[in-house]
Amino acid sequence: MEDVADVLDESIATEGYVIRPSAVAANYLDLSKIDFELLKKQFETGRKAIETQKLRSQIAVKVGQMVQLNRTRMNFLEEFQKMIEEYNSGAANIETFFAQLMAFTQKLSEEEKRGISEQLTEEELTIFDL
């Protein structure tokens, strides 16, 4: 019974859940490293559908990561899905959709920087948002 108690003591952490920087860094997508001017030029030279899809994919990954770290960011996921639905239904053309994605990327960057400006870790920001 002592062995069982020892195993239980080791398995129950009192520190709480900690997101290790190495785990986050491995799957981290930094939107600030995207060259938006080059992306616009490529978009304007006729590769509209390809460049739009690339940006859409990168945003989807980033929004997924952000929501996984902080569930209060669901509004970003809902806004992103709404833009996609509007585009797919034909309510927005590819130029409008691309512009919306570019603006949305800026909003995501601002949200990412919010924790830094508040001087909070990701976990503290989640609690603060709740």
Buried (B, 14 or more C-beta within 10 A) or exposed (E): EEEEEEEEEEEEEEEEEEEEEEEEEEEEBEBEEBEBEEBBEBBEEEBBEEBBEBBBEBBBEBBBBBBEBBEEBEEBBEBBEEBBEBBEEEEBEEEEBBEBBBEBBEEBBEBBEEBEEEEBEEBEBBEEEE
